[in-house]
Amino acid sequence: MSRFLKYLIIFAIGFALWNYWLKLDKGILDAADYQTAKRVHQFNNYSITNLQPYKGEFRVLSRENYNFGRESEISPVDFALGWDKMADPEVYKQLSISQSNRWYYWRYENAPPIPVNEISTHSANTHLIPASKQIAKQLKAIDQDDLIYLKGQLVEVKAQDGWTWRSSLSREDTGNGACELMLVEEVRVISNL
């Protein structure tokens, strides 16, 4: 293999890695671009509209990072979150929980640990938009099974070409459109399992 070809391959790998790291930061609002008091903010050719304040203590049932697709430009991570009985390890550990393609799935063997309606209405897939680079770092450090506190806004995101991504405004809906799309303004880990 010629020396030129070796350098070309090294350059191509370096360029690919550089683009990958740029993409990771692209989905993070800079503090200069974002102000909590604003109802509507602009970010990377997207308009983000606050719909409703959202906060609470949640158990991270599962987490999934995303690097591809339009949604990942804004929301690089989804958490499947549980609250009330679905935050109890004795309950949710009896379920098989997974995430894929921005969806959250659960199933059980034999009998459900709590009524199926409670499982559905006390857990949700939540698309997280970090409000700052610091919030993004904190979200990256959160693991499955952590009990966390989240505070922010449920939002609607629109692009100039008409594309729209809107949060559910109910904790009790299920199916298509039931996910929360959350602009995370504050996050902290309460406890680890």
C-alpha positions as CSV (number, residue, x, y, z in Angstrom):
1,M,0.0,0.0,0.0
2,S,1.4,3.4,-1.0
3,R,2.2,6.0,1.6
4,F,-0.3,8.4,-0.1
5,L,-3.1,5.9,0.2
6,K,-2.3,5.3,3.9
7,Y,-2.5,9.1,4.5
8,L,-5.7,9.4,2.5
9,I,-7.3,6.6,4.7
10,I,-6.2,8.3,7.9
11,F,-7.5,11.6,6.7
12,A,-10.9,10.1,5.7
13,I,-11.2,8.4,9.1
14,G,-10.3,11.6,10.9
15,F,-12.8,13.6,8.8
16,A,-15.5,11.1,9.6
17,L,-14.9,11.3,13.3
18,W,-14.8,15.1,13.2
19,N,-18.2,15.1,11.5
20,Y,-19.6,12.6,14.0
21,W,-18.5,14.8,17.0
22,L,-20.0,17.9,15.3
23,K,-23.3,16.0,14.9
24,L,-23.4,15.2,18.6
25,D,-23.2,18.9,19.6
26,K,-25.6,19.9,16.9
27,G,-28.6,18.7,18.9
28,I,-27.8,20.8,21.9
29,L,-29.1,24.2,22.5
30,D,-26.5,26.8,23.4
31,A,-27.3,28.9,26.5
32,A,-27.1,32.0,24.2
33,D,-29.8,30.5,21.9
34,Y,-32.2,29.5,24.6
35,Q,-34.0,31.5,27.3
36,T,-36.5,30.0,29.7
37,A,-38.7,33.1,29.6
38,K,-39.3,32.8,25.9
39,R,-42.4,30.9,24.7
40,V,-40.9,30.4,21.2
41,H,-37.2,30.0,20.4
42,Q,-35.2,29.5,17.2
43,F,-32.6,26.7,17.0
44,N,-30.8,25.4,13.9
45,N,-33.6,26.4,11.6
46,Y,-36.2,24.9,13.9
47,S,-38.8,26.8,15.9
48,I,-39.4,25.4,19.4
49,T,-42.6,26.4,21.1
50,N,-43.2,25.8,24.8
51,L,-46.6,24.1,25.3
52,Q,-46.7,23.2,29.0
53,P,-44.3,23.1,32.0
54,Y,-43.4,19.5,32.9
55,K,-41.5,18.2,35.9
56,G,-41.4,15.2,38.2
57,E,-39.5,12.3,39.7
58,F,-39.1,9.4,37.3
59,R,-37.4,6.0,37.1
60,V,-35.3,5.5,33.9
61,L,-36.7,2.1,32.7
62,S,-34.5,2.2,29.6
63,R,-32.5,4.7,27.5
64,E,-31.6,4.9,23.9
65,N,-29.3,7.3,22.1
66,Y,-30.0,8.4,18.5
67,N,-27.4,9.7,16.0
68,F,-29.3,9.5,12.7
69,G,-32.5,11.0,11.5
70,R,-34.0,14.5,11.6
71,E,-35.2,14.1,15.2
72,S,-31.7,13.3,16.5
73,E,-30.6,16.8,15.4
74,I,-32.8,18.1,18.3
75,S,-33.3,15.2,20.6
76,P,-30.2,12.9,20.8
77,V,-31.7,10.6,23.5
78,D,-34.9,9.0,24.6
79,F,-35.7,7.8,28.2
80,A,-38.5,5.3,28.8
81,L,-39.7,6.8,32.1
82,G,-41.8,5.3,34.9
83,W,-43.6,7.0,37.8
84,D,-45.7,5.9,40.8
85,K,-45.9,2.1,40.8
86,M,-43.9,1.9,37.5
87,A,-40.9,3.5,39.4
88,D,-40.8,0.6,41.8
89,P,-38.1,-1.9,40.8
90,E,-40.2,-4.8,42.2
91,V,-42.8,-3.9,39.6
92,Y,-40.9,-2.9,36.5
93,K,-38.2,-5.5,36.8
94,Q,-40.9,-8.1,36.1
95,L,-41.4,-6.6,32.6
96,S,-39.2,-6.9,29.6
97,I,-38.5,-3.3,28.5
98,S,-36.9,-2.1,25.2
99,Q,-36.7,0.9,22.9
100,S,-36.4,1.1,19.2
101,N,-37.1,3.7,16.4
102,R,-38.2,6.3,19.0
103,W,-40.8,3.8,20.5
104,Y,-40.8,2.2,24.0
105,Y,-42.0,-1.4,24.4
106,W,-42.9,-3.6,27.3
107,R,-44.1,-7.1,27.8
108,Y,-44.6,-9.6,30.6
109,E,-44.5,-13.4,31.2
110,N,-47.6,-15.0,32.7
111,A,-49.4,-12.3,34.6
112,P,-48.7,-8.5,34.7
113,P,-47.2,-7.2,38.0
114,I,-49.8,-4.5,38.1
115,P,-52.9,-3.8,35.9
116,V,-52.0,-3.3,32.2
117,N,-53.7,0.1,32.2
118,E,-51.4,1.3,35.0
119,I,-48.3,0.1,33.1
120,S,-49.5,2.0,30.1
121,T,-50.5,5.2,31.8
122,H,-47.6,5.3,34.4
123,S,-44.8,5.0,31.9
124,A,-43.8,6.8,28.7
125,N,-41.2,7.2,26.1
126,T,-39.8,10.7,26.4
127,H,-37.7,12.4,23.7
128,L,-35.3,14.7,25.5
129,I,-34.0,18.0,24.1
130,P,-31.1,19.3,26.3
131,A,-31.5,23.1,26.9
132,S,-27.7,23.5,27.3
133,K,-24.4,21.6,26.9
134,Q,-24.3,21.1,30.6
135,I,-27.8,19.4,30.6
136,A,-26.6,17.2,27.7
137,K,-23.6,16.0,29.7
138,Q,-25.9,15.3,32.7
139,L,-28.3,13.3,30.5
140,K,-25.4,11.3,29.0
141,A,-24.4,10.3,32.6
142,I,-27.8,8.9,33.5
143,D,-28.1,5.1,33.6
144,Q,-31.0,2.7,33.3
145,D,-32.6,2.2,36.8
146,D,-31.6,5.7,38.0
147,L,-34.3,7.7,39.9
148,I,-34.2,11.2,38.4
149,Y,-35.8,14.6,38.7
150,L,-36.6,16.4,35.4
151,K,-37.9,19.9,34.9
152,G,-38.6,21.7,31.7
153,Q,-41.2,22.2,29.0
154,L,-43.3,20.0,26.7
155,V,-42.7,21.5,23.3
156,E,-43.6,21.5,19.6
157,V,-40.8,21.7,17.1
158,K,-41.4,23.0,13.6
159,A,-39.1,23.2,10.6
160,Q,-39.2,25.8,7.8
161,D,-40.3,23.1,5.4
162,G,-43.5,22.3,7.4
163,W,-42.2,19.3,9.4
164,T,-43.6,19.2,12.9
165,W,-42.9,17.1,16.0
166,R,-45.3,17.7,18.9
167,S,-45.4,16.4,22.4
168,S,-48.3,14.7,24.0
169,L,-49.8,16.8,26.8
170,S,-51.2,13.9,28.8
171,R,-49.5,11.3,31.0
172,E,-52.3,8.9,30.4
173,D,-52.5,8.5,26.6
174,T,-51.0,5.5,24.8
175,G,-50.0,4.6,21.2
176,N,-48.9,6.8,18.4
177,G,-48.5,10.5,19.5
178,A,-48.4,9.6,23.2
179,C,-44.6,10.3,23.7
180,E,-43.5,13.4,25.5
181,L,-41.1,15.8,23.7
182,M,-39.4,17.6,26.5
183,L,-37.0,20.5,26.5
184,V,-35.0,19.7,29.6
185,E,-34.0,22.7,31.7
186,E,-33.0,20.9,34.9
187,V,-32.0,17.3,35.7
188,R,-30.5,15.6,38.7
189,V,-30.1,12.0,39.8
190,I,-31.9,11.3,43.1
191,S,-30.6,7.7,43.5
192,N,-29.1,4.8,41.7
193,L,-30.1,1.2,42.1
